[in-house]
Amino acid sequence: MYPMLRSGIDTIVVECYKGKLKKYDVPLYKKNGKYILHRVIRVLPDSYVMRGDNCFQEEYGILESQILGILTGFYRKNRYISVENRIYKSYVRVWCLLYPLRKCI
């Protein structure tokens, strides 16, 4: 999930989640024996489409049964940042809107 989350530096907080995910949520899920933390970019009737913040390939067919939890926030330099934070939400929307341009750079 780089550049938002930095491996080995930031500490994520993932909580159990029951219910339907929304666009821009960041679930922790298991696929092919691996744990993955990617952003929901599309909600389909029976599955989700995911993409990592620094990835260009979308993952289709992620099912509710694969979802283990959801990112609720993270710690950066001993400061907690909630996914409900206005600055975080603005960053996410801008980053996702810039996706087509990032492919060209």
N, C-alpha and C positions, 0 to 999 in steps of 0.2 A: 504494500500500500504506500510505498514511497512515491511521491515526496511528502505526503501528509504525515505518515508514520515512518520513523527512522529506526531500522533494525539495530538492536543492541543499545539504543539510546532511550527511546520512548517505551513506556510500560502501558500496555492496553488493559482495559477493563471490559470483560465480556460477561454478560449475564444470560441466564436461561431465558428463552423467549418462546412464548406460545402465541400463535395467531398468525396473521398475514403480514408479511413484510411490505414495506413501502419503497418507492423509488428513492434512492440515495442512502438507504439503510446499509450497514456493513455487517453482514452475518458471518459467523464462523461456521464453516460447513466441511463435510468430509466427502472427498471425491477420489476414487481409485486408491483408497488407503492413505491419502494425504489430507492434512488439515489446511484449509484455505480461508483467507480473509480477504474478500473482494466486495466491491460495491454493487448493489442492485441498480441496474440501469433500465430494466424493463420488467414489469410484472405481467405475466401471462395467466390465463385462466387456471392452468394446472402446473405451472412451473415458473422459474425466474431466469432472467438473463443477467449474468454478472460480468464485471470487468474490473481488473485491478487499476488503480489510479495511474500507474505507469505502464500499462499494457495497452496493446492495440487490438488484441484478439478477444472477442466476446465468448463467454461460456454459456451455452444453451442447455436447457433441460435440468436445471438444478431443482430438485424436489423438496417439499416441506420436510420429508423424512430425513433429508441430509443435513438440515439446519440444526446445529448444536447450541448456538447462542447468538447474541447480537452485541456489537460494540456499543457501549454506553458512554465511553469516554476514554481518555488516556492521560498519562502523566508525562510532562516534559519539564525537565529541570525542577522537579519537586512541585510543580504547579499542575493541578487537575484541570483538564479541559473537557467539558461535557459536549456530547453531540447535540445538545440543545442550545449551546452557546451561539449567539447571533453571528459572531465572527466566523466560527466554524461552519455554520450553515451557509454563509455568504461565500466562503472559500470553496466549499463543495460545489455549489451551483456554478460559480465562475469556472472552476477546474473542469467540470463536466461540459459546460458550454464551449470551452476551448478545445475539446477533443478533436474536432475536425481539423483545426489549425495545427495542433500538435503533430498530427500525422504528416503534415507537409513540411515541418521544420527539420 
